[in-house]
């Protein structure tokens, strides 16, 4: 009985300590951490993405080549020169990451590209494209 009480007490102390640390985390729109907060988008218009495919006999299959994102707003205060991450996911509902490319959006223009050629992602497996622009 004494061991059980000691174990329960130790568990309660650990839980309280972890809960206290988690409660002290701060969240803001300039950095990512544990917690939730509303973050405004750098533009209201919808982005569209498309990619070229090329046959790779080493897979052997058609793979994703250069992906182009259109509809970017690079006017002042919007999305110019910001970090981006594009993730291809699939197959089906698994939503597993198949490949990822990072870069910086252009200072002007309405489109940018990400080269997935060296990632050897089978085009048949891609079901979703996730584009994140941050900064």
N, C-alpha and C positions, 0 to 999 in steps of 0.2 A: 504494500500500500504506500509506503514511504517513497519507493522508487517511482510509482505512478504519479504521485503528487509533485515530486521533483521534476519529472519529465514535463508535466503539464505547466508548471511554473516556468521552466526554461523556455518552452514553446511560446508561452504568453509574452515573455520578455523579448524574445526574438521578433515576434509578430509586432509588438508595440514599437520596437526600434525601427524596423523596416517601414512600418506605416508612417512613423514620424519623419523619416528621411524622404519618403515619397511626397508627403504633404509639404515639404519645404522646397520642392522643385518649382522654379518659376518658368512661365511660358510667355513668349512674346512673339510678335510677327517677324522679328529680325533673325531669329534662330530657331532651330528645331530641337526639341527635347521631349521629355515625357510630359504628356498633358494634352489639352486641346485648346485651341483658340481659333477665331475666325480670321482668315487671311484674304485680303482682296486680291483679285486677279489683276495682272498688269494690262489686260485688255478685255473688252466684253465680247468681241467677235469670236466666232468659232474657228479653230484651226482645222485644216484638212491635211491628211497625210497619204502619200502613195509611194510605192517603191518599185524599182526595176528588178527583174529576176534574170538570172543567168544560170546556164547549166554547168554543174560541177561534177565531173566524172568520178572524183574521189569520194563523194557522198554516197552514191550517185543519185542526184536529184537536182531540181531547180532550187537555187538559194537566193536569199534576199541580197540585193546589191545596194545601190544608193537609194536612200529614203529621202523624199522631199516633203517638207512641211510648208504649206501655203496659208496665207491669210494673216501673217504677222503684222502687228501695228508697231512701227518703229518711231512714231512721232514722239516728241518730247514728253517725258513722264510716263511713257507706256513700256514697251518691251525691248528697246534697243540695248545691245551689249550686255545681255543677262545670261547667266549660266543655264544650260538646258541639259536634260537627261531624257533619252528616248529608250524605252524598253519594249521589246517584242515579246509577247506572251502567247501561250498555247500549250499543247493542243487542246481544243475543246474548252470545257469548263474548268480545267485544271488551273489555268491562269499562271502556270509556271513560267519563270523568266527564261527565255531562249537566248537572249542577247541584249546588250546594253551599249549605247554610245553616248558620250558626254561631249559638250562643247560650249560655245558661246554664240548667242544670236547675233546677227549682223547689226551694225550701227544704222544702216539704212536698207530699204527694200522691204519686200513683203514675203520673202521665202528664205529658207535655209535648208541645208542638207546634212545628212548623217550617213557615213559609209559603213555598212554592215558586211561588206564583201569578205573581210578576213574572219568574221565571226562564224562563217559556215552555217548559217541558220537556214534550215529547210523551209522554203516558202509554203509548202503544204501544211506545215505545223503551226504557222502563225494565225492566230484568231483575233488578237487584239494588239493595238499600238498605244502605248502610254507615253504622252509627252508632258514633261514637267519643266516649267520655266521658273527659275527662282532668282532672288537677289533684289 
